[in-house]
Amino acid sequence: MTAPLLTASGLRKAYGPTTALDGADFRISAGEVVAVMGPSGSGKSTLLHCLAGIVPPDAGELRYRERDVAGMSDSERSALRRAEFGFVFQFGQLVPELSCLENVALPLRLNGLRRRAANEVARMWLDRLEVGEIADKQPGTVSGGQGQRVAVARALAPEPRVLFADEPTGALDSLNSERVMQLLVHAARETGSAVVLVTHDARVAAYSDREVVVRDGRTRDRLGWAA
Amino acid sequence: MLCIVAAMIGHTLLGLLEAGPSHGYDLKRAFDDRFGRSRPLAYGQVYATLSRLLKNGLVQVDGVEHGEGPERKRYAITAEGLTDVEQWLGRPEKPEPYLQSTLYTKVVIALLTGRGAADLLDTQRAEHLRLMRELTDRKTHGDLADQLICDHALFHLEADLRWLELTEARLDRLAAEVAG
């Protein structure tokens, strides 16, 4: 087995009196697709937010390629997210004023690519996600399935080492959901990105290599419950 | 259950014969191509079914070829056979009630014997997901027929998983009822 890219052990996180994570473990290697499953309120989204450096854990160890993420400052975590991670959420969260092409090009521009080069890469990614024909349209004028494919293209275009997907097909019908998952997993495997896939949908989780179950803020994988 | 399967094979062969007369061997191939990918028909099943259909007047022998091997009969659907297919297609299938669930029985026995059922449910969930991964992979690389066949199985497995999740959430209550 390859060395884990991202590891977490004993993660704890509370929001006021509510414990969201109560000692969660996690690991993912390059190119792996891991589904994080569990009932509503089990802590799976909080786990994703901690793993992705969006919120710092209250306790526990979190390492990304041997770097201590739990001990990073806000700006360090922000830089890490921008350079190494990609995100897809349930509702694409595309910028409504920009065209689909500009949305996909945006993170590339932020990473320093010039406009023409960024647009070329963005167009290639839209084609790859089978939505090349809507490049010049604004997100508000395309269907939910098309919009979500644009969001996947935007997340994968900078070729992140880890893609975090939180209920990426939650707002789609069965057919669109299936196609988005096929394209997402195929594209991630081609770029070698690891995928952390939060979902309550077993048919979506079936696209993963393995699953981790979160219940009452604790995780369980094939090795059993975390301590 | 065996009778239901035999009847379905009979209706399916009749439906395939609507396209035109055929030999038993070609019917078996047509059946396997469309419906028997994971469980092909045995030759014995094909010929036993055809002889039953012949006896009931739903097919007739359309011709016999004499060659070096055994003689080959060509079968054709009769007017009664056509009516039978028509009625079969128009009749809704009885929905499976799944009231005698082995999983439910296991959960109750685990609780009755003081073992706890959470591990049982978790192990089952992992096994269901393993099969769902296999089917999803087959679906992703297969043709439309594969996709439809796998989807049917995937939706049923998903229903099982929802039941497992709900039962997990109700385990404490069930344990109290079983103990009472």
Chai-1 contact restraints between the chains, C-beta under 6 A:
chainA,res_idxA,chainB,res_idxB,connection_type,confidence,min_distance_angstrom,max_distance_angstrom,comment,restraint_id
A,Q182,B,T140,contact,1.0,0.0,6.0,A-B,restraint_1
A,A202,B,E158,contact,1.0,0.0,6.0,A-B,restraint_2
A,A202,B,L161,contact,1.0,0.0,6.0,A-B,restraint_3
A,R203,B,L154,contact,1.0,0.0,6.0,A-B,restraint_4
A,R203,B,E158,contact,1.0,0.0,6.0,A-B,restraint_5
A,A206,B,M132,contact,1.0,0.0,6.0,A-B,restraint_6
A,A206,B,R133,contact,1.0,0.0,6.0,A-B,restraint_7
A,A206,B,T136,contact,1.0,0.0,6.0,A-B,restraint_8
A,Y207,B,T136,contact,1.0,0.0,6.0,A-B,restraint_9
A,E211,B,L129,contact,1.0,0.0,6.0,A-B,restraint_10
